[in-house]
Amino acid sequence: MVKRYLNLDMLLGKTRSSFLFGPRGVGKTMLSLEFVKSKCNTFMVDLFNYEVFTRYLTLPGLFRKEIEHKLESGALTVFVDEIQKIPALLDEIHSLIEQNKTRIQFLMTGSSARKLKRGGANLLAGRAWTLNLHPLTDRECKIDLKRALQFGTLPAIYLQDEVPERTLKAYVETYLKEEIMQEAILRRIDKFIRFLDVAGQMNGEPVNFTKIARDCGVSTKTAIDFFSILTDTLLAFRIEGWTHSIRKQLCQSPKFYFFDCGVLNAINGELKSELKEGSYRFGKLFETFVVQELIRLNDYTESGYHFYYWRTNTGLEVDIILSKNYSEPPIAIEIKSSNSPTERDMHALKSFKSENKKAILYCICLCPKPYRLGNITVYPWRQAMEKIFPS
């Protein structure tokens, strides 16, 4: 069993309550069960179980009565799996936390807070932290890069699956094209399916919402809403264009990166396509993988970086810029799938530096050891993660 980077015991202790959000398949239930089994007095609610779901949906007050009875045995940890299925339970949870404070702790999992927010659900006003769980990172298990680029790092698929192509195909067909559509209460299923195809092709590229709307046969507002669904459910990450610049001609359209390379390949129908190192596809997947690792570690380590990209109207582009605030220098990162980038590959970083004098410049690539190109440090991808997010 892989030890996850998100340590619930250390974060939550005996009294802190929390929401644990993440896409299907990242291991939320398993991690939660590991946390709960170390507690003396527990109460578990699986809302995937139809009988349990129906009982609490029709009689939400029963949920409270059963927990109060269990509390008679001492301090209690309550695990509710897929809380978004019955948002009304959050009112009961709020009241139970208020009345029992240090005697009760809730851990509630879900695919996202979107359904809860949309329905005006009680999100407990700070009484529960919000934590996110992602697919596996290199710090949780030594990643086989080529396997990760082709099949992603969803735990069960990466670690155990002998036929990952079939499982990923089913993941997209059942989860992305059914559950996400239900989450969004969509009227036109075919429009969302077409949108997913287009969104997959646009992974890591600046998005023109009007053009995508035209390609999908929907309004621009609907296209924007579709992308919001992906980000709200943690299936994609939105990267904004860099705005702290004296240049007037910068691309400000956002980029979107899918949360897992295997899911992206399934959406694009490329699970069985040969992945050749040095190819354009390999380079784009490597860029996506590096961005995913940066976002996951930033989240887990609570480093507080905001993510941007920088692109001029002449085509110069810096892949990722990490920035905390105006007082700290940004980290500008160029991602190359080469094992020996040269000065000629660094025009964009140099141009960015000319406007942002204090910027720290990195190139993340497949080189075996770090080296310098003027004021740019070239790092192997593993060492770059350690440099930016020290263990």
C-alpha angles and dihedrals in degrees: 000000000000117000107231121228091228102083107198094182092057095041101043105026114181103318112027115105122210149181112227111201131183142125120285113282101027092110104258095143095046093048091047093050090051089054095046097047091064090061124092100219118032141167119196128196120188108193090185086072104092094212093050092044093051094046095053094038091059096034109028090163089066089066090062095045093052092049093048089052091051090049089064086075093058141270109358138210114202122198117196114185116208096003092180089074091073109022090174089075089070091072089057091046091051091053094045092052092049094050098042104028104164094022098063136049128184128203111188124183130198144153090249145329091249097099091043093051094043091053093047091245122177105261091188097251097254096322088114127042121228115233128178127212120204136186116283120302127207089255091062096049130357100264121228095219099206092049091047092051093050103036105015127225106277097146102238093043098043097042105035116008116113092186103037093161092065094044093049091047089053090046091058095042097046104029108029097034099039114023095038090048090052089047089056095042090229121189097197112050093179091059093055092047090053089047092055090053091052094042090053091054090049095052109140094005128110107266124232100198094193093054093046090049089053092048091050096042095239136111121273089247090054091050090052090048091051091054090047089056090055093050095041090054092046091243091122138018124225118221117193126213116260111261104177094092141110090221115103097196102066125135108247100179111118125246124221126208121192115236097239133030093217092054090046091052090048091053090049094046092240103120092112096037113113112254109218120190109239094029123123090247092051090051094051092047091048089052090050092048093051092048090049092051091049092051094045095049092044088055097045096044092042089227093157100225120157116214126229140155129214125219130164128208088252092061102258109142138182108201101215136006120192115204132170101179143324094276096058122066115252121241111231114200131194114194117210128175089208122107093220115031115187138205089272090065093056104067093113094050091049091049091049090049091053088064098033104045096181096048118127111226125213134170114202114201147132097280114134095228136019122260139168131253102187106294093348121095115210112209137185104243095250094051090046091058090050091049094050097037109027115205 
